[in-house]
Structures are given as C-alpha cells and as structure tokens.
Amino acid sequence: MSLIRVSYRLDNPTIEVKVSFMSSGVSVDAPSYSVGEVAAMMGVATSALRYYEAEGLLPAVERSEGGRRRYSDADLGALRVVECLKRSGLSIKEIKAFMDMCVEGDTTLADRLELFRNRREVVRREIDALREVLDVLDFKTWYYEQAVAAGTEDAVRALPSARTPDQHRAAKDYLAGVPMP
C-alpha cells in the first residue's frame, strides 16, 4: 500500500487541508492552524498561546514535522473555554486545575459543574453591579443632555424625582443616598 501525501492551502489562509492518496481511497485530514493564525482568529498574542501551552492549559497541541505548532478545531474549542474562564476572573492556576480535571475524565464531572456554577454566579453578581453603573451613567448622560439643551445645569439640578424619566429615577435616587432596587 503506497502513500502519497499532498498538502494544499486553500484561498482561505486559515485552513490547511492534507490529502492522503492510498490504494484504498482518499482521506482528508482535519484542518489545522498555525500559532499566528490562531492568534489572529482569537485576538490573542502568539506569546499568550505559547504561555498557555507551557502552563499546561493546551497540553495536546500537535507539532508539524518541522516542530511547529498545529492547532486543531478541538484546540480552538479548548482555547475558547480557557479565554472564557480567564475573562470570568479565574487565574491561570485555577484554569490549569480545570483543564487537569478535563484530562482526568468523567470522575471530575461534578467538580467541573460546580466550578461553572460558581463562576456563573460570580459573573451574574458582576453584571448586576455593572448594570447599576450603567444606570448611573445613563442618568448622568440624560442629565447633562438636559443641562446642555437648557444652557444651564440649574434647569435639571433641582428637578424633583417625580419629573425625572422613569428609566432614570432609581439612579437619581441612588445618587441622593437611596439604595438601588
């Protein structure tokens, strides 16, 4: 059984397809991506990808015959999870512990579920806090739009809460010392 390996780059520079011709037929290997291509797709530095690999966050990245990293679609999925966990506030050490759990398999499913439930709750609290910030920013934007239109801040400074638009009333009251609902 003879094997001829042909590599062909499609017009899309992020996809490489390898076709192997064998006497029994043709097989197409899954697409793979270079470190530069992945960095561009994910919006991260190539040094970050190398760091993630060195820290064990992406332990199974394959190498080409020349020793260059070749990322699979599965690696991209894992990287998206790593980036999500990082943005959710987990440290590299905590993300590594999660990735180790994944490698351990089904015996860690309950621990992984708990990790995601905890992160979800933390993120929800952060979102709630940011909503309060956004409410104040929205109110102050409205406030200064009114002041600019009137030519003076006095036109809105003494405005009673009852005459403040409903969507801004809670933020106005909050700034006066009333807790947000």
ZIDA-V141863 format. One record per backbone hydrogen bond with DSSP energy under -0.5 kcal/mol. NH is the residue of the N-H (numbers start at 1). CO is the residue of the C=O. If there is no record, write none. Layout:
# ZIDA-V141863
nh & co
NH & CO
NH & CO
This chain:
# ZIDA-V141863
nh & co
4 & 21
6 & 4
6 & 19
8 & 17
10 & 8
10 & 15
13 & 11
15 & 12
17 & 8
19 & 6
19 & 17
20 & 18
20 & 27
21 & 4
21 & 19
22 & 20
22 & 25
23 & 2
25 & 22
27 & 20
29 & 18
29 & 27
32 & 16
33 & 71
38 & 34
39 & 35
40 & 36
41 & 37
42 & 38
43 & 39
44 & 39
49 & 45
50 & 46
51 & 47
52 & 48
53 & 49
54 & 50
55 & 51
56 & 53
57 & 52
58 & 52
59 & 56
61 & 58
62 & 70
64 & 68
67 & 64
70 & 62
71 & 33
76 & 72
77 & 73
78 & 74
79 & 75
80 & 76
81 & 77
82 & 78
83 & 79
84 & 80
85 & 81
86 & 82
87 & 83
88 & 84
89 & 86
90 & 85
95 & 91
96 & 92
97 & 93
98 & 94
99 & 95
100 & 96
101 & 97
102 & 98
103 & 99
104 & 100
105 & 101
108 & 105
109 & 106
112 & 108
113 & 109
114 & 110
115 & 111
116 & 112
117 & 113
118 & 114
119 & 115
120 & 116
121 & 117
122 & 118
123 & 119
124 & 120
125 & 121
126 & 122
127 & 123
128 & 124
129 & 125
130 & 126
131 & 127
132 & 128
133 & 129
134 & 130
135 & 131
136 & 132
137 & 133
138 & 134
139 & 135
140 & 136
141 & 137
142 & 138
143 & 139
144 & 140
145 & 141
146 & 142
147 & 143
148 & 144
149 & 145
150 & 146
151 & 147
152 & 147
155 & 152
156 & 153
157 & 153
158 & 154
159 & 156
163 & 160
164 & 161
168 & 165
169 & 165
169 & 166
170 & 166
172 & 168
173 & 169
174 & 170
175 & 171
176 & 172
177 & 174
178 & 173
